[in-house]
Amino acid sequence: MSEFVKVGKAKGLTSGIGVGNGSLKVTLLQFVDDTLFFLKDSYRDCITLKLILRCFKMASGLKVNFFKSNLAGIHVRDADVAR
């Protein structure tokens, strides 16, 4: 999964979020069976994430269980998260 995110970041399709003074950009944290994606409040970043998940599915044969997935916004309007 991280390779797909790296490609998206290298192509400028997603940028992650700045940590600390903003010089460190975080796009992805992976644990044993959980993955956290960090996106800017942008429709383009959301579409890019969906494309990354589709590419991962096609390349690995694994599926993302969207019923067990959550989307949350921090300092984002509820209407934007719902969209």
Contacts in CASP RR format, 6 or more apart in sequence:
PFRMAT RR
TARGET T0000
AUTHOR 0000-0000-0000
METHOD contacts of the structure
MODEL  1
MSEFVKVGKAKGLTSGIGVGNGSLKVTLLQFVDDTLFFLKDSYRDCITLK
LILRCFKMASGLKVNFFKSNLAGIHVRDADVAR
1 28 0 8 1.000
1 30 0 8 1.000
1 35 0 8 1.000
1 52 0 8 1.000
1 56 0 8 1.000
2 28 0 8 1.000
2 30 0 8 1.000
4 52 0 8 1.000
4 55 0 8 1.000
4 56 0 8 1.000
4 59 0 8 1.000
5 14 0 8 1.000
5 27 0 8 1.000
5 28 0 8 1.000
5 37 0 8 1.000
5 52 0 8 1.000
8 14 0 8 1.000
8 48 0 8 1.000
8 52 0 8 1.000
9 15 0 8 1.000
9 16 0 8 1.000
9 25 0 8 1.000
9 27 0 8 1.000
13 44 0 8 1.000
13 45 0 8 1.000
13 48 0 8 1.000
13 51 0 8 1.000
14 27 0 8 1.000
14 39 0 8 1.000
14 40 0 8 1.000
14 44 0 8 1.000
14 45 0 8 1.000
14 48 0 8 1.000
14 49 0 8 1.000
14 52 0 8 1.000
15 25 0 8 1.000
15 27 0 8 1.000
15 40 0 8 1.000
15 45 0 8 1.000
16 25 0 8 1.000
16 26 0 8 1.000
16 27 0 8 1.000
16 38 0 8 1.000
16 39 0 8 1.000
16 40 0 8 1.000
16 45 0 8 1.000
17 25 0 8 1.000
17 26 0 8 1.000
17 27 0 8 1.000
17 38 0 8 1.000
17 39 0 8 1.000
17 40 0 8 1.000
18 24 0 8 1.000
18 25 0 8 1.000
18 26 0 8 1.000
19 25 0 8 1.000
19 26 0 8 1.000
26 38 0 8 1.000
27 37 0 8 1.000
27 38 0 8 1.000
27 39 0 8 1.000
28 35 0 8 1.000
28 36 0 8 1.000
28 37 0 8 1.000
28 38 0 8 1.000
29 35 0 8 1.000
29 36 0 8 1.000
29 38 0 8 1.000
30 36 0 8 1.000
37 49 0 8 1.000
39 45 0 8 1.000
39 46 0 8 1.000
39 49 0 8 1.000
41 73 0 8 1.000
41 75 0 8 1.000
41 76 0 8 1.000
41 80 0 8 1.000
43 83 0 8 1.000
53 64 0 8 1.000
56 62 0 8 1.000
56 64 0 8 1.000
57 63 0 8 1.000
57 64 0 8 1.000
71 81 0 8 1.000
72 81 0 8 1.000
73 81 0 8 1.000
END
